[in-house]
Amino acid sequence: TRLASVVVMPAQSEATLHQLEYLPLSGERVLVILVTENGRVQNRVIHTDKEYGAAELVEAANYFNERFSHLPLSEVKREIMREIVSDREEMNRLLDVTLNMAKALFEEEADEDKVKISGESHLFDTPGLNSVEQLRDVMDMLKQKQDLLTLLDKSMKADGIQIFFGEESGYEMLGGYSMVARPYHAEGRVIGTLGVIGPARIAYREVIPVVDVTAKLLGQALDRHLL
């Protein structure tokens, strides 16, 4: 479309745990690797209060996977926090090690990290370029992301294409620009949204079908991946 594109990624808590692995690093550090059943991989280096051997970490990971595999990550996180705040004297050593190392991976994602943006530079050379001040406001919105999330969250709650016509839509941050957005689905539920941002006089007859088809194709691809 030669416009700026935005995508709200599925929340980590929507995924289901496949497995967790711990790999020993030098010193009191461990690499924690989380794999979800939709193929997403997340890893983080954490610092521990002692140095663990490979055998201990394999045992801890096996214990964790037996207990939590195939559960939604949101439920895994709740169970981890519940166990940690329980009577620690009654918690066995293996569970203590496992939960405390896994806890580092289950911190909430910042909302801004869920929004992916590309093609911002297209806003500088699209036909119908608005004033420099309005362009600066839109670029600030893309950089800060929080105001943009407000619009995208509204789109996720709607059915089908949503068009936000700049200030006329009640969102002053868009200024003289507009956004065309549509939610995408996987396994019969909304898990994210995508759209494009451009001058108010963009070619809607061309842009709307592109956004619509892209959202549907993304949903179909996710469904195939989850089979």
Secondary structure in CASP SS format (residue, H / E / C, confidence):
PFRMAT SS
TARGET T0000
AUTHOR 0000-0000-0000
METHOD secondary structure of the structure
MODEL  1
T C 1.00
R C 1.00
L C 1.00
A E 1.00
S E 1.00
V E 1.00
V E 1.00
V E 1.00
M C 1.00
P C 1.00
A C 1.00
Q H 1.00
S H 1.00
E H 1.00
A C 1.00
T E 1.00
L E 1.00
H E 1.00
Q E 1.00
L E 1.00
E E 1.00
Y E 1.00
L E 1.00
P E 1.00
L C 1.00
S C 1.00
G C 1.00
E C 1.00
R E 1.00
V E 1.00
L E 1.00
V E 1.00
I E 1.00
L E 1.00
V E 1.00
T E 1.00
E C 1.00
N C 1.00
G C 1.00
R C 1.00
V E 1.00
Q E 1.00
N E 1.00
R E 1.00
V E 1.00
I E 1.00
H E 1.00
T C 1.00
D C 1.00
K C 1.00
E C 1.00
Y C 1.00
G C 1.00
A H 1.00
A H 1.00
E H 1.00
L H 1.00
V H 1.00
E H 1.00
A H 1.00
A H 1.00
N H 1.00
Y H 1.00
F H 1.00
N H 1.00
E H 1.00
R H 1.00
F H 1.00
S C 1.00
H C 1.00
L C 1.00
P E 1.00
L H 1.00
S H 1.00
E H 1.00
V H 1.00
K H 1.00
R H 1.00
E H 1.00
I H 1.00
M H 1.00
R H 1.00
E H 1.00
I H 1.00
V C 1.00
S C 1.00
D C 1.00
R H 1.00
E H 1.00
E H 1.00
M C 1.00
N C 1.00
R H 1.00
L H 1.00
L H 1.00
D H 1.00
V H 1.00
T H 1.00
L H 1.00
N H 1.00
M H 1.00
A H 1.00
K H 1.00
A H 1.00
L H 1.00
F H 1.00
E C 1.00
E C 1.00
E C 1.00
A C 1.00
D H 1.00
E H 1.00
D H 1.00
K H 1.00
V E 1.00
K E 1.00
I E 1.00
S E 1.00
G C 1.00
E H 1.00
S H 1.00
H H 1.00
L H 1.00
F H 1.00
D C 1.00
T C 1.00
P C 1.00
G C 1.00
L C 1.00
N C 1.00
S C 1.00
V H 1.00
E H 1.00
Q H 1.00
L H 1.00
R H 1.00
D H 1.00
V H 1.00
M H 1.00
D H 1.00
M H 1.00
L H 1.00
K H 1.00
Q H 1.00
K C 1.00
Q H 1.00
D H 1.00
L H 1.00
L H 1.00
T H 1.00
L H 1.00
L H 1.00
D H 1.00
K H 1.00
S H 1.00
M H 1.00
K C 1.00
A C 1.00
D C 1.00
G C 1.00
I C 1.00
Q E 1.00
I E 1.00
F E 1.00
F E 1.00
G H 1.00
E H 1.00
E H 1.00
S H 1.00
G C 1.00
Y C 1.00
E H 1.00
M H 1.00
L H 1.00
G C 1.00
G C 1.00
Y E 1.00
S E 1.00
M E 1.00
V E 1.00
A E 1.00
R E 1.00
P E 1.00
Y E 1.00
H E 1.00
A E 1.00
E C 1.00
G C 1.00
R E 1.00
V E 1.00
I E 1.00
G E 1.00
T E 1.00
L E 1.00
G E 1.00
V E 1.00
I E 1.00
G E 1.00
P E 1.00
A C 1.00
R C 1.00
I C 1.00
A C 1.00
Y H 1.00
R H 1.00
E H 1.00
V H 1.00
I H 1.00
P H 1.00
V H 1.00
V H 1.00
D H 1.00
V H 1.00
T H 1.00
A H 1.00
K H 1.00
L H 1.00
L H 1.00
G H 1.00
Q H 1.00
A H 1.00
L H 1.00
D H 1.00
R H 1.00
H H 1.00
L H 1.00
L C 1.00
END
